[in-house]
Structure formats: structure tokens, C-alpha cells
Amino acid sequence: MINTKPDVDYLLELVIGVEAGLDNIGSIISDAEKNHETDDENLEMLKSMLVQVEVEFKQAVDKLEQIVDPDKPKDNTSSLCKILQIA
């Protein structure tokens, strides 16, 4: 039988890596704002992209938690989000 359940450790590493990437993108945007290194149109585009990635990331975290603990009731702020300090 083929194991179709994802490797949770791999998914967790992936989530943590993406979270670090989001922090870096946020820092780049913040630095660009402070130093006026980009025009407003590009900055707004970057911000909207970051917001969309964050939404998708949080959805992925919720899915990962459901894989880890399928019996856990879904709440607005997941424990994994709290651990990763993104909630």
C-alpha cells in the first residue's frame, strides 16, 4: 500500500521556512519605506503580495494542524501560529 499521508516533519520545516521568508519580505518592505527606495505603486504591490502570501500561509498552517491532530476543534488562532508568532 502506498503511503499518501504527507511527511509532517517535512511540512513543518517548510512552514517554518516560509514564515522566515515572510519576515524577510516584511523587513525589505519596511526598509524600503524608511529609505524611500521605491515608488508608491511598487510598494503597494509588494504589500498586497505579502498580505496574500500571509493568508495562504495561515491556511496551510491550519491544514497542517488538521493533519497532525484531526480531532482538534478549529479555532481562529492555531497553536502552531502562536508557536511561530504569526498569529
Rosetta constraint file for C-alpha pairs under 8 A:
AtomPair CA 6 CA 11 HARMONIC 7.49 0.50
AtomPair CA 7 CA 11 HARMONIC 6.33 0.50
AtomPair CA 8 CA 12 HARMONIC 6.02 0.50
AtomPair CA 8 CA 64 HARMONIC 7.53 0.50
AtomPair CA 8 CA 67 HARMONIC 7.77 0.50
AtomPair CA 8 CA 68 HARMONIC 7.14 0.50
AtomPair CA 9 CA 13 HARMONIC 6.24 0.50
AtomPair CA 10 CA 14 HARMONIC 6.17 0.50
AtomPair CA 11 CA 15 HARMONIC 6.14 0.50
AtomPair CA 11 CA 64 HARMONIC 7.30 0.50
AtomPair CA 12 CA 16 HARMONIC 6.20 0.50
AtomPair CA 12 CA 64 HARMONIC 7.71 0.50
AtomPair CA 13 CA 17 HARMONIC 6.11 0.50
AtomPair CA 14 CA 18 HARMONIC 6.16 0.50
AtomPair CA 15 CA 19 HARMONIC 6.13 0.50
AtomPair CA 15 CA 57 HARMONIC 7.64 0.50
AtomPair CA 15 CA 60 HARMONIC 7.89 0.50
AtomPair CA 15 CA 61 HARMONIC 7.04 0.50
AtomPair CA 16 CA 20 HARMONIC 6.32 0.50
AtomPair CA 16 CA 84 HARMONIC 7.36 0.50
AtomPair CA 17 CA 21 HARMONIC 6.28 0.50
AtomPair CA 18 CA 22 HARMONIC 6.19 0.50
AtomPair CA 18 CA 57 HARMONIC 7.70 0.50
AtomPair CA 19 CA 23 HARMONIC 6.37 0.50
AtomPair CA 19 CA 57 HARMONIC 7.86 0.50
AtomPair CA 19 CA 84 HARMONIC 7.62 0.50
AtomPair CA 19 CA 86 HARMONIC 7.90 0.50
AtomPair CA 20 CA 24 HARMONIC 6.35 0.50
AtomPair CA 21 CA 25 HARMONIC 6.24 0.50
AtomPair CA 22 CA 26 HARMONIC 6.13 0.50
AtomPair CA 22 CA 50 HARMONIC 7.30 0.50
AtomPair CA 22 CA 53 HARMONIC 7.94 0.50
AtomPair CA 22 CA 54 HARMONIC 7.40 0.50
AtomPair CA 23 CA 27 HARMONIC 6.20 0.50
AtomPair CA 24 CA 28 HARMONIC 6.23 0.50
AtomPair CA 25 CA 29 HARMONIC 6.26 0.50
AtomPair CA 25 CA 50 HARMONIC 7.38 0.50
AtomPair CA 26 CA 30 HARMONIC 6.14 0.50
AtomPair CA 26 CA 50 HARMONIC 7.51 0.50
AtomPair CA 27 CA 31 HARMONIC 6.05 0.50
AtomPair CA 28 CA 32 HARMONIC 6.06 0.50
AtomPair CA 29 CA 33 HARMONIC 6.18 0.50
AtomPair CA 29 CA 43 HARMONIC 7.08 0.50
AtomPair CA 29 CA 46 HARMONIC 7.32 0.50
AtomPair CA 29 CA 47 HARMONIC 7.42 0.50
AtomPair CA 30 CA 34 HARMONIC 6.29 0.50
AtomPair CA 31 CA 35 HARMONIC 6.08 0.50
AtomPair CA 32 CA 36 HARMONIC 5.59 0.50
AtomPair CA 32 CA 37 HARMONIC 4.97 0.50
AtomPair CA 32 CA 38 HARMONIC 6.18 0.50
AtomPair CA 33 CA 37 HARMONIC 6.87 0.50
AtomPair CA 33 CA 38 HARMONIC 7.37 0.50
AtomPair CA 33 CA 43 HARMONIC 7.76 0.50
AtomPair CA 38 CA 42 HARMONIC 6.53 0.50
AtomPair CA 38 CA 43 HARMONIC 6.37 0.50
AtomPair CA 39 CA 43 HARMONIC 6.27 0.50
AtomPair CA 40 CA 44 HARMONIC 6.05 0.50
AtomPair CA 41 CA 45 HARMONIC 6.26 0.50
AtomPair CA 42 CA 46 HARMONIC 6.21 0.50
AtomPair CA 43 CA 47 HARMONIC 6.18 0.50
AtomPair CA 44 CA 48 HARMONIC 6.16 0.50
AtomPair CA 45 CA 49 HARMONIC 6.18 0.50
AtomPair CA 46 CA 50 HARMONIC 6.12 0.50
AtomPair CA 47 CA 51 HARMONIC 6.23 0.50
AtomPair CA 48 CA 52 HARMONIC 6.26 0.50
AtomPair CA 49 CA 53 HARMONIC 6.21 0.50
AtomPair CA 50 CA 54 HARMONIC 6.11 0.50
AtomPair CA 51 CA 55 HARMONIC 6.27 0.50
AtomPair CA 52 CA 56 HARMONIC 6.30 0.50
AtomPair CA 53 CA 57 HARMONIC 5.93 0.50
AtomPair CA 54 CA 58 HARMONIC 6.15 0.50
AtomPair CA 55 CA 59 HARMONIC 6.34 0.50
AtomPair CA 56 CA 60 HARMONIC 6.22 0.50
AtomPair CA 57 CA 61 HARMONIC 6.25 0.50
AtomPair CA 58 CA 62 HARMONIC 6.26 0.50
AtomPair CA 58 CA 81 HARMONIC 7.58 0.50
AtomPair CA 59 CA 63 HARMONIC 6.31 0.50
AtomPair CA 60 CA 64 HARMONIC 6.13 0.50
AtomPair CA 61 CA 65 HARMONIC 6.18 0.50
AtomPair CA 61 CA 80 HARMONIC 7.10 0.50
AtomPair CA 61 CA 81 HARMONIC 7.20 0.50
AtomPair CA 62 CA 66 HARMONIC 6.31 0.50
AtomPair CA 62 CA 78 HARMONIC 6.98 0.50
AtomPair CA 63 CA 67 HARMONIC 6.39 0.50
AtomPair CA 64 CA 68 HARMONIC 6.27 0.50
AtomPair CA 65 CA 69 HARMONIC 5.87 0.50
AtomPair CA 65 CA 70 HARMONIC 7.37 0.50
AtomPair CA 65 CA 78 HARMONIC 7.91 0.50
AtomPair CA 65 CA 80 HARMONIC 7.29 0.50
AtomPair CA 66 CA 70 HARMONIC 4.47 0.50
AtomPair CA 66 CA 71 HARMONIC 7.62 0.50
AtomPair CA 66 CA 72 HARMONIC 7.27 0.50
AtomPair CA 74 CA 78 HARMONIC 7.64 0.50
AtomPair CA 77 CA 81 HARMONIC 6.61 0.50
AtomPair CA 77 CA 82 HARMONIC 7.16 0.50
AtomPair CA 77 CA 87 HARMONIC 6.12 0.50
AtomPair CA 78 CA 82 HARMONIC 6.42 0.50
AtomPair CA 78 CA 87 HARMONIC 7.64 0.50
AtomPair CA 79 CA 83 HARMONIC 6.16 0.50
AtomPair CA 80 CA 84 HARMONIC 6.14 0.50
AtomPair CA 81 CA 85 HARMONIC 5.87 0.50
AtomPair CA 81 CA 86 HARMONIC 5.37 0.50
AtomPair CA 81 CA 87 HARMONIC 5.11 0.50
AtomPair CA 82 CA 86 HARMONIC 6.40 0.50
AtomPair CA 82 CA 87 HARMONIC 5.59 0.50
